[in-house]
Amino acid sequence: MFKEKLSNGMDGLTFNDVLIVPNRSEVEPNQISLNTRLSKNISLNIPIVSSPMDTVTESEMAVSMARNGGIGILHRNMSIERQVKEVYAVKRSDEFIIRRTITASPDNTVSHILNLMRTENVSGIPIIKDKKLLGIVSTRDIRGISGSKLAEEVMTKDVITAKEDISVDKAFKKMYDSKIERLPIVNEKNEFVGMITMHNIMEREKYADAVRDSEGRLIVGAAIGPYDLERAKKIDAEKVDVIVVDCAHAHNLNVIKSAKKIKENISADMIVGNIATASAAEDLVDFVDGLRVGIGPGSICTTRIVTGVGVPQLTAVADVADVAKRYNVPVMADGGIKFSGDIAKAIAAGADTVMLGNLLAGAKESPGREVTIKSRLYKSYRGMGSLGAMSGTDRYSQAGRTKFVPEGVEGVVPYKGSVEDILFQLTGGLKSAMGYVGAKNIESMQERAKFMKITNNGIIESHPHDILITDEAPNYPLH
């Protein structure tokens, strides 16, 4: 009877249970592309996604992720209004043409304009009347000028402008030759539509691998609850690129029904999760743009010990991917990844991307609180099923209660520096793995890689052993 209850009669495997078998190869790491699909309509330059946890991803993390080729998913443990602002902050950060520009009227006073500059942290304000650009007031124009004077009296009137179709290179040359920091943009009717700044051009040049939308802005995702249609509509209106229906158990018929309704009301791609079985994938693949896999593998998740429910992560990813690939639906492996080698294993099992929490929570860009313990710097990290997080989110279907059954814990992780440096180590390890397999890209890695199950002694052998470690490698935390 018990054997009949075993799922497929097979052992469930996770990352430590296997190794990828090396293969004949002529591929060098510098020949490898990490381009992959996040969802049906969105591609990334690296297969890494930051988790929608309130100690991992807000706008600062999302900006850094997109600049470095990945994407950040903004957590939902905040008001709808604040989440909308977080989406806007990411979209505005590297915007080529800043279309929501602070402007003033010719009859505004210098005092009013100076106050705008201070509150909005800008050094120049276009002066607009009937949508036409009359001039610009910069800090240089109003230095030492009486606050009662009007903008039209002090503004620079002969303003150099450009049309909307100007390229980055031509905008840079025009600004450089004219020795200006801001280039107003006008449309065919000569109406003011936005501004290009030298700062934004330099930021774009610095991050050549950044992932951008059709308008040249950084991409960003946001999490919503499984029944939160209002939140979905409002962040969709802000042009979020992907919405993640964030649920501890998405193979719930009520969740599926609600997710279908949400999908019908948004234009953004939609990823649904979390799931861990092929049957769950079968019930979702006909309408989703991506699947998020993982029930209980996270370092701060206690679902498996509290409920006794879950599927070891490597098996879960492989089972879901077997179904998803037939429907051209990308798969995201969420949780349980400790090292770059685990990323390689997740992709080899069929994942197109991996979602990271713990490995990114220690970044300076994460919103977690900094803590010093025994002269060493840490950052706070908590599961969204922890007591501290559960009162503000319904991810574990307990919102509104006065008593909770936690499925996560709170703790700290070592401070690790910038996201850029962390991603460099993780992607470097992945490229090395692909070189061992002879895979030039993610798809080839999924096709060529083969696994070997290992024993406990094999796990011990895989890690540094029989030495006293005196230096801390950036991708190998000391214990």
N, C-alpha and C positions, 0 to 999 in steps of 0.2 A: 504493500500500500504506500509506504513512504517513497519507494523508488518511483512510483507513478506520479508522485507530486513533484519530483525533481524536474525543473524546466529543461526540456530537451535531453534530460539524462546526462548533462555535461557539467564539468566544472566551470565556474565563472572565473575569468582571469582579469587581472589588473596589471599596471605597468611593471611592477617589480617581478611579476611571474614569468616574464618573457624577455628575450633579447632579439633584436633584428639580426638576421644572418647576413654577413658580408657577402657581396656578390662581385662578379667580374665587372670592372669599371674602367672607363677612360675619362671619367668626368672629374674635373677639378672644381673646388668650391667657388672659384671666381666665374665659372661658367653656368652657375645655377640660378634659375629664376624662382623666386618665392611667390610670384603672383598667384592669387587664388580667388575663389568666389566666396563671398560672405553670404550672399543670397542670390536669387535668380537674376537680379539686375544690377548687383553691386559687386565690384571686384576690389581686392586689396592688393597691396604690393608686398605685404608680409602676412602670414596667416595667424595674426595675434589680435585678440579682442580683449579690452579691459572690462571687468565684470561690473554689473550695475549694483554695486554695494556702496553703502554710504561712507565707507572708509577707503574706497578705491576710486570711484569715478564721478567727478564733477567736471565742470568745463575746462579747468586747467589740465587735468589728465587727458580729457578727450582731445584737446588741441594738440598736445604732445603726441598722442597716439596717431592721430591723422597725419601730422607732419612727418612722422617716421614710417608711414606706410600702412599702419593698421587702423583701428577704429576704437573709440571709447563709447560705451553704452551708459548714458546718464542714469543714475539710480532714481527711484521713484519715492523715496522716503522724504518727500518735500511736497509743498503745495503745487498745484498745477501751474499757478502763475510763476512761481520760482523756476519750475522746470522749463517753462517756455523761455524765460530769460536766460537760462543756462544754454539752451539750444541756440538762441540768438547770439550769445557770447562766443560760442564756437564758430558760428557762421560768419561773424563779423571779424574775427581775429586776423585772418589772412585774406580778407576780401580784396580783390583787385580794384574794383570800383565800389567804393563805399556809398551805397545808395540811401541809407538812412543817416543823412548828414545833418548835423545841427546847423540851422540857418537863423538869420535875423532879418528884420525889415529895415529899410533906410531911415525910418523915423524912430528906431530904437536908440536909446542913449548909450553912451560909452560905458556907464556904470552897469547897465543891463548886459551888455556884451561881455564886459570883464567878468561879471558873475557867471555867465554861461561858460566862459573859458575855464574858470576855476572848477565849477561843478562837473563839467563834462570832460575835463582834462584834455583840452585841445588848445592849439596855439593860433588857429586861424578860423574865421567864421565867414562863410559866403553871405552876401547881402542880396536878398531876393525880393522882387516885386512882380506880381502877376506871372510867376514861374520863371521870369527872366533874371539872369545874373547881372547885377549892376556893378558889383565889385567885391572885394574881400577886405575884411578888417583883421589884421594880425596883431600880435602883441607889440610888434615894432611900431605899428601905426598909432597905438593909443598910449605908448609910454609917455608919462608926464602930461597927458591931455586931461582937461577937465571932464569930470564924469557927466556933466550935463550936456555936453556936445552930442550931436546926432551922428549916427553911423555914416550917413551920406556926406558929412563934412570931413570925415577922417579916412574913409575907405580908399584903398588903391583901386582906381577905376579901369586902367588899361590892363585887363586881366588876360593872361594867356590861357586858352582853353583847348580842348580836344573833343573829338566825336567818340561815341560809345564803342565803335569798332576798332579803336586804337589797340595795337599790340603792346605787350609788356616791354619789348625792346624799344619800340618807337616812343612809348611814354617815358621810359628812362632817359633816352637821348634828348627828348624835348625838355625834360626837367633839368637835366645836367647842363645842356647848352644855355638854358635860360636862367640857371642858378636859382631855381625855385624848389620848394619842398612839397608844394601841393599843386595839383593840376585839376582844375574844375572840368567836368564832363558835361557836354550839352548834346541834346538830340537834334534831329533834322529841323525841328521848329525853333531851334536855338533856345530851348528851355533847359534849365539846370536839372540834371538828373543824379549827380553824385560827384564824388571826389576820388582822385588817386593820390596817394601819399608816397613819398620816397621811402618811408619806413616800411610800408607794406610791400613795395617792390623788392627791397632788400631781404625781407623775410621770405618771400617766395623763392628768391634765388638761393637762399641758404638751405631750403628743404626741397631738393629736387625730387625726392621719392614720395612727397606728400600725396595723399589721395584726396581728390577734389571732385565736386559735383559739376554739372554742366555749366554752371555760372562761375566756376573757378574758385568756389569757396570750399573750405575743409568739410569733409563728411562727418556726420555724427549720428549716433543712435540714441534712443531713449527707451527706458522700460516703462511699461504700464501694467496695472493689475488686469486680471483676466476678464473683469466685468466693467472696466473703466473706459467706456466709450467717449465720455466727455473729455477726458485727458488725451485720448488718442486723437480726437478731432482737433484739439487746440495745438498740440505739438506738431501735428501734420500740417496745419496752417502755417506754422513757422518754418516749413520746408525741412523738417527732420528727414534724414535719408532712410532710416530703418526704424521700425517700432518693434520692440521685443515684448511679447506677451509673457510676463514674468510670473511663473507659477511653480510651486513645488511639485505638483502632480498634474501635468497637462493632459494625461489620459483619463480625463474626467468628462463625461458627456455634456455636462453643463458648461464647462470651460470651452469645449470644442464648439458648441452652439454659439456661445458668446463671441469666440474668436472669429468665427465665420461672419458674424454681424459686423464686428470691428473692421475686418478686411474689406467688406463692402462699402465702408464709409471713409476710407483713407486712400490716398494716392501713394504713400510710402510703401516700401517693401515691408513684409511682416514675418518675423521669426517667432516660432512658438516653442515653448518648453517649460519645464524640463520633462523629458521622457527617458525611458531606458530599455524599451523593448521594440521588437519588430512589429508587434500588433498595434502599438501606439502609433508608430510611424505610418502604418497602413491607414489608420483612421484620420491622419492629418495631411498626408501628402497631396491630396487633391485640391487644396486651397492655400497652403502656406508657401512662403518664399524661402524658408529655411527652417531647420530643426535644431533645437538645443538639447544636448544629451548629457544626463548626469543626475542621478538621484543618490545623494549621500556621500560622494567621494571627496568633497572639499575638506581642507584642513581644519576648518572651524565649524563643520557641519556634524551634528550628532543624530541625524535622522535614522541612520541604520541601527544605532544602539538604543535609541529611544523607542523606535517602532519595529525594529527587526526587518525592515523593508529596504530593498535596494538591489542593484545589479553591479558587480565589479565593473569598473569603468571601461576597460578595454573590450570586454565582451559586449557591453551596452553599446559602445560606439560601433563595433563591427556589425551587430545585429540590426541597428537602425540604418547604418549605411547600406547594407545589403538591399533594403527596401527603397531607401531614398534615391539611390543611384538610378534605379529603374524609372524614376519619375523626374529625374534631373533636378532634384532638390538638394542643395548643399547642406552639409552637416557640421555642426559646431560641437566640439567636445568641451564640456564645462566641468572642471574640477579634478582634483587628484594629481595635478601636474606639479612635480617638485623640481625637476631639472629639464634642461633642454632636450635630453634624451627621451624624456616622456612625451615631449611635443612631437618628436620624430615617430615615436610608437603610435601616438594617437592618429597622426596623419597616415601612417602605414596601415592602420586598421580601417581607414576610410573617412576620417574627418577631413574637412576642407579648411577649417580654422579651429583654433583652441581659444577658450576663454580663460583668462587668468585673474585670480584674486590675490592670493598670498604672495606670489612672485612680484606683483606690482604694488602691493599695499605699502611697502617700505620706501617707495619712490618719493622724492621731494614734491612731486606734483600731486600726490594723493591727498585727499582732504583729511586723512587721519591725524589725530593729535600727536605731537612729538612728546616723547617721554624719555627721561634720562634714568637709567638703572645701572648702578655701579660704574658710573663714568662713561657708559656707552649709550649711544642714541638709538631709540626705537620709535616706531610709530604704532598707534593703536590700530587694531584690526578686529572686526567682529562679524559674525555671521548674521545674515538677515533673519535668521530664526532664533537669535539670542534674545534674552529678556530685554536688553536695551533697545533693540531694533523693532521688536514685534508690536509694540504699541502704536507704531507709526505706519505699518504696512500690513497688507492682508496676504502676503506671499504664502504664509502657512495657514491661511483660512482661520485666523483667530483674532482678526481685528475687531475692536469694540468690546472684547472681554475684559474683565477685571483681573482674572487669573489666567495664566498661560502655561502651556506645556512646551518649554523651549526645545528647539531642534538645532541649536547652535550655541556657540560659546563666544566670549570676548577675550582678547589677549593683546599681545604686542608682537611685532616682527622687527628685525634689525633694519635700521635706516640704510638704504642702498644707493642713495644718490639719484641722478637723473634717470628718467624713463629712457632717454636716448641711449645711455650707457647699458642699462639693463637689457634693452631690446637688441643691442649689438651683440651681447654675449649669447642671448637665447637664439637669435637667428644664425649666429656663427656656428653654434652647436648643431643646429638643424641642417645647415649646409654641409657640415662635415659628415653627418649621418647619410645625407643624400649622396655624397661622394662615395662613401663605402658601398652603397647599394647600386650606384651607377645610374642615378636618377637626375635628369637635368631640370625637372620641374615637379610640381606637386602631384599632378596626374600620374606621371611616371613613377613617383615614389609609391603611390597607392597600388600601382600595377605590379611593380618589380619586387617590393619588399616582402620578405617571408619571415615568420617568427619561429623561434625555438623556445619551448617551455623549459624553465630552469628550476633547480632545487633551491632550498634555503642556502646551501653552501655556495651555489652560483650567485645568489644575491650578495653574500658576504664578499665573494671574490670580485664582484663588479665594483665595489666601493673601495676607496683607499683603505689599506689595512696594513697592520704590522709595522707602522711607523708612528712617530709623534709629529702631527702636522703643525708646522710653525708659521705658515702663511695661509691666508684665507683667499682662495680663488674666488673670483666674482660670481661664478655660477655654481659654487659648491659650498653651501653654508656649513660651518662647523657645528658639531653637536657636543 
